[in-house]
Amino acid sequence: MTEVNALIYSVSYDNYQNKILHDKENKTQGTWKIGKDAIPHLKFAYVYLKNSEQMIVKKYTIKSFERNNPAKGYHDDDQQCFIFESSEDVFFEYPHAQVQGRQYRTDSEMDALPRLSQEEIDRRLEKSKTTPTVEYTSAELRSDPTNQDARTRLRQVLSADFHSNKPPPVDIAMKMIETVESDPEQDLNALLNEYYISLETKTDQ
């Protein structure tokens, strides 16, 4: 597996306007429960705008991660946010699966993607702005016949992005499936990346 160094995470249009378009004074972003072995690898972050036909709108250079601090507006101290050194407005199409919560890639892959024209950027921003964001509960997602179950998605992600890796043991795979079924914002790509990074970390020790 190519070593990942970039976090891709999704935001709504409102959050893009309020928290992404202009840098926050405290230079923090996000709130996630990221595996501790993955954090040292993450040097960049890219923002995926929901309902924009897969558009990436911002790139951050990460300085460090920290536990959530209520003084900075974060209330779940069991999760992490990142502090960034710099940010850059970037606009290109993300060619992989829709980002539900977060995914991981490499900055070299992301930066090589072709940029969108200003006309196309404006069209996609307007689409994100005017498309209602529908929030579903876990139960509604599981009962929707058009929604693929987590087992099917796990097989597809393994085949598409991790075909050169040995699949995780059944107990680990089942835990990932349960995690995704209980929290629709969890992304199997991210969980698998964190699993394989933890294996490599143990091998290096």
TAFENTA-V924351 format. One line per field, one symbol per residue. ss: DSSP state (h for helix, s for strand, l for the rest). A space follows every 50 residues. Layout:
# TAFENTA-V924351
ss->???
This chain:
# TAFENTA-V924351
ss->lllllsssssslhhhhhhhhlllllllssssslllhhhhllllssssssl llllsssssssssssssllhhhlllllllsssssssssssssslllllll lsssslhhhhhlllsllhhhhhhhhhhhhhlllllllhhhhhhllllllh hhhhhhhhhhhllllllllhhhhhhhhhhhhhlllllhhhhhhhhhhhhh hhhhl
